[in-house]
Amino acid sequence: MKLFDVYPLFDINIVRGKGCKVWDSHGQEYLDLYGGHAVISIGHSHPHYVKAITGQIGKLGFYSNSVVNTLQQQLAERLGKISSYDDYRLFLINSGAEANENCLKLASFKTGRRRILAAEKSFHGRTSLAVEVTDNPKIAAPVNNNDHVTFLPLNNLDVWEQELAKSNVAACIIECIQGVGGIRSATPEFAKGLTQACKKYGTVLICDEIQCGYGRSGKFFAHQWLGIKPDLISVAKGIGNGFPMGGVLISPAFEPVYGQLGTTFGGNHLACTAALSVLDVMESEHLVQNAHNIGEYLIDQLKALQKTERHITDVRGRGLMIGIDLDVPYKEVRSRLVYKEHCFTGCASTNILRLLPPLCLSKGEAEDFVWRLKKALATI
Ligand SMILES: Cc1ncc(COP(=O)(O)O)c(C=O)c1O
């Protein structure tokens, strides 16, 4: 059997990782400014993480959600504290799309409504409702087009308020820093205004923190830069540092109903162990603060590079979620970075490089990346 060929691949077989570096099967080292698509939060193969997961698999990998799982309870308590959402409740699933799917269902159950407002250029996942609230018709099949969703420009509060005033909207879903959309941020005025309007018209506000959350922006959640408190928060990616996992943080305004939500694998023992060890390392190594400090430094360095080098037209972002606009398609630059400079980056649109490194990126590694980017751009 062959693989179902849906991914354009770099012809590189990554076999090992450590911190912000990965190695291919020929022993070539790469600097990882991509973090396996924003997934690696505490760094590749962190010894504490490896030890915790190895220990747990030797005891118990999985049992069902029909019995008490104290690891889930510990995770809820720890996550509540570190994120300042002590009073919220946690529902655990396996991926980002599933987290958003459950957010949207909860909002619809609560309000009895079926309309959703989402932002233009949004990405929320590929399952049925998640892809319907994603602003990309190419990845929505006819079965996903159910006219639930209206896409509106991020930061244009008036148009969101006009729709909300119809009092038929179940949920607004936003990424406070859009990832696939090209590192575009919600403004505090928009976020605060939207929160108020949602309250006024009985609509649930969902912040998708799957890419921009879990410390990446330099605060635990990106919306915490904007002074808002959404009703539902979806998380995934960094929560398990590569162990597949997702979660929804749910405001006390929602009452749990037996059987309304559920999953076979979500919140299993191994996943919770991975997530707990991620929080251990985030706390002991101050990784949220590191993302903030190194992110600011890297953005400054890239802005300086913009002044002296060709091809960079804008640098923006927060923490370790950074977009670099180019006046040429990213494709060639990214290829050169990978094959010549041995450095992985992400991308967005046609001409944006997207940086999503592990949150443990050091100052030296940030400088190293800027040097490699300078060399790659010089050859274009
Ligand atoms: C903002 C955002 N939401 C949702 C998702 C979907 O997550 P997953 O691929 O785990 O389903 C992604 C994945 O890239 C994302 O960036």
The ligand as an SDF file (V2000), in Angstrom:
LIG
                    3D

 16 16  0  0  0  0  0  0  0  0999 V2000
   -5.4530   28.0570   14.8210 C   0  0  0  0  0  0  0  0  0  0  0  0
   -5.6430   26.5990   14.5380 C   0  0  0  0  0  0  0  0  0  0  0  0
   -6.8080   26.0240   14.8550 N   0  0  0  0  0  0  0  0  0  0  0  0
   -7.0220   24.7120   14.6290 C   0  0  0  0  0  0  0  0  0  0  0  0
   -6.0600   23.9160   14.0590 C   0  0  0  0  0  0  0  0  0  0  0  0
   -6.3400   22.4500   13.8000 C   0  0  0  0  0  0  0  0  0  0  0  0
   -5.6050   21.6660   14.6650 O   0  0  0  0  0  0  0  0  0  0  0  0
   -5.3750   20.1030   14.3250 P   0  0  0  0  0  0  0  0  0  0  0  0
   -4.5550   20.0370   13.1000 O   0  0  0  0  0  0  0  0  0  0  0  0
   -4.7120   19.5620   15.5590 O   0  0  0  0  0  0  0  0  0  0  0  0
   -6.7370   19.5240   14.1330 O   0  0  0  0  0  0  0  0  0  0  0  0
   -4.8330   24.4830   13.6980 C   0  0  0  0  0  0  0  0  0  0  0  0
   -3.7880   23.6560   13.0570 C   0  0  0  0  0  0  0  0  0  0  0  0
   -2.8820   24.1140   12.4070 O   0  0  0  0  0  0  0  0  0  0  0  0
   -4.6300   25.8570   13.9480 C   0  0  0  0  0  0  0  0  0  0  0  0
   -3.4640   26.4510   13.6070 O   0  0  0  0  0  0  0  0  0  0  0  0
  1  2  1  0
  2  3  1  0
  2 15  2  0
  3  4  2  0
  4  5  1  0
  5  6  1  0
  5 12  2  0
  6  7  1  0
  7  8  1  0
  8  9  2  0
  8 10  1  0
  8 11  1  0
 12 13  1  0
 12 15  1  0
 13 14  2  0
 15 16  1  0
M  END
$$$$
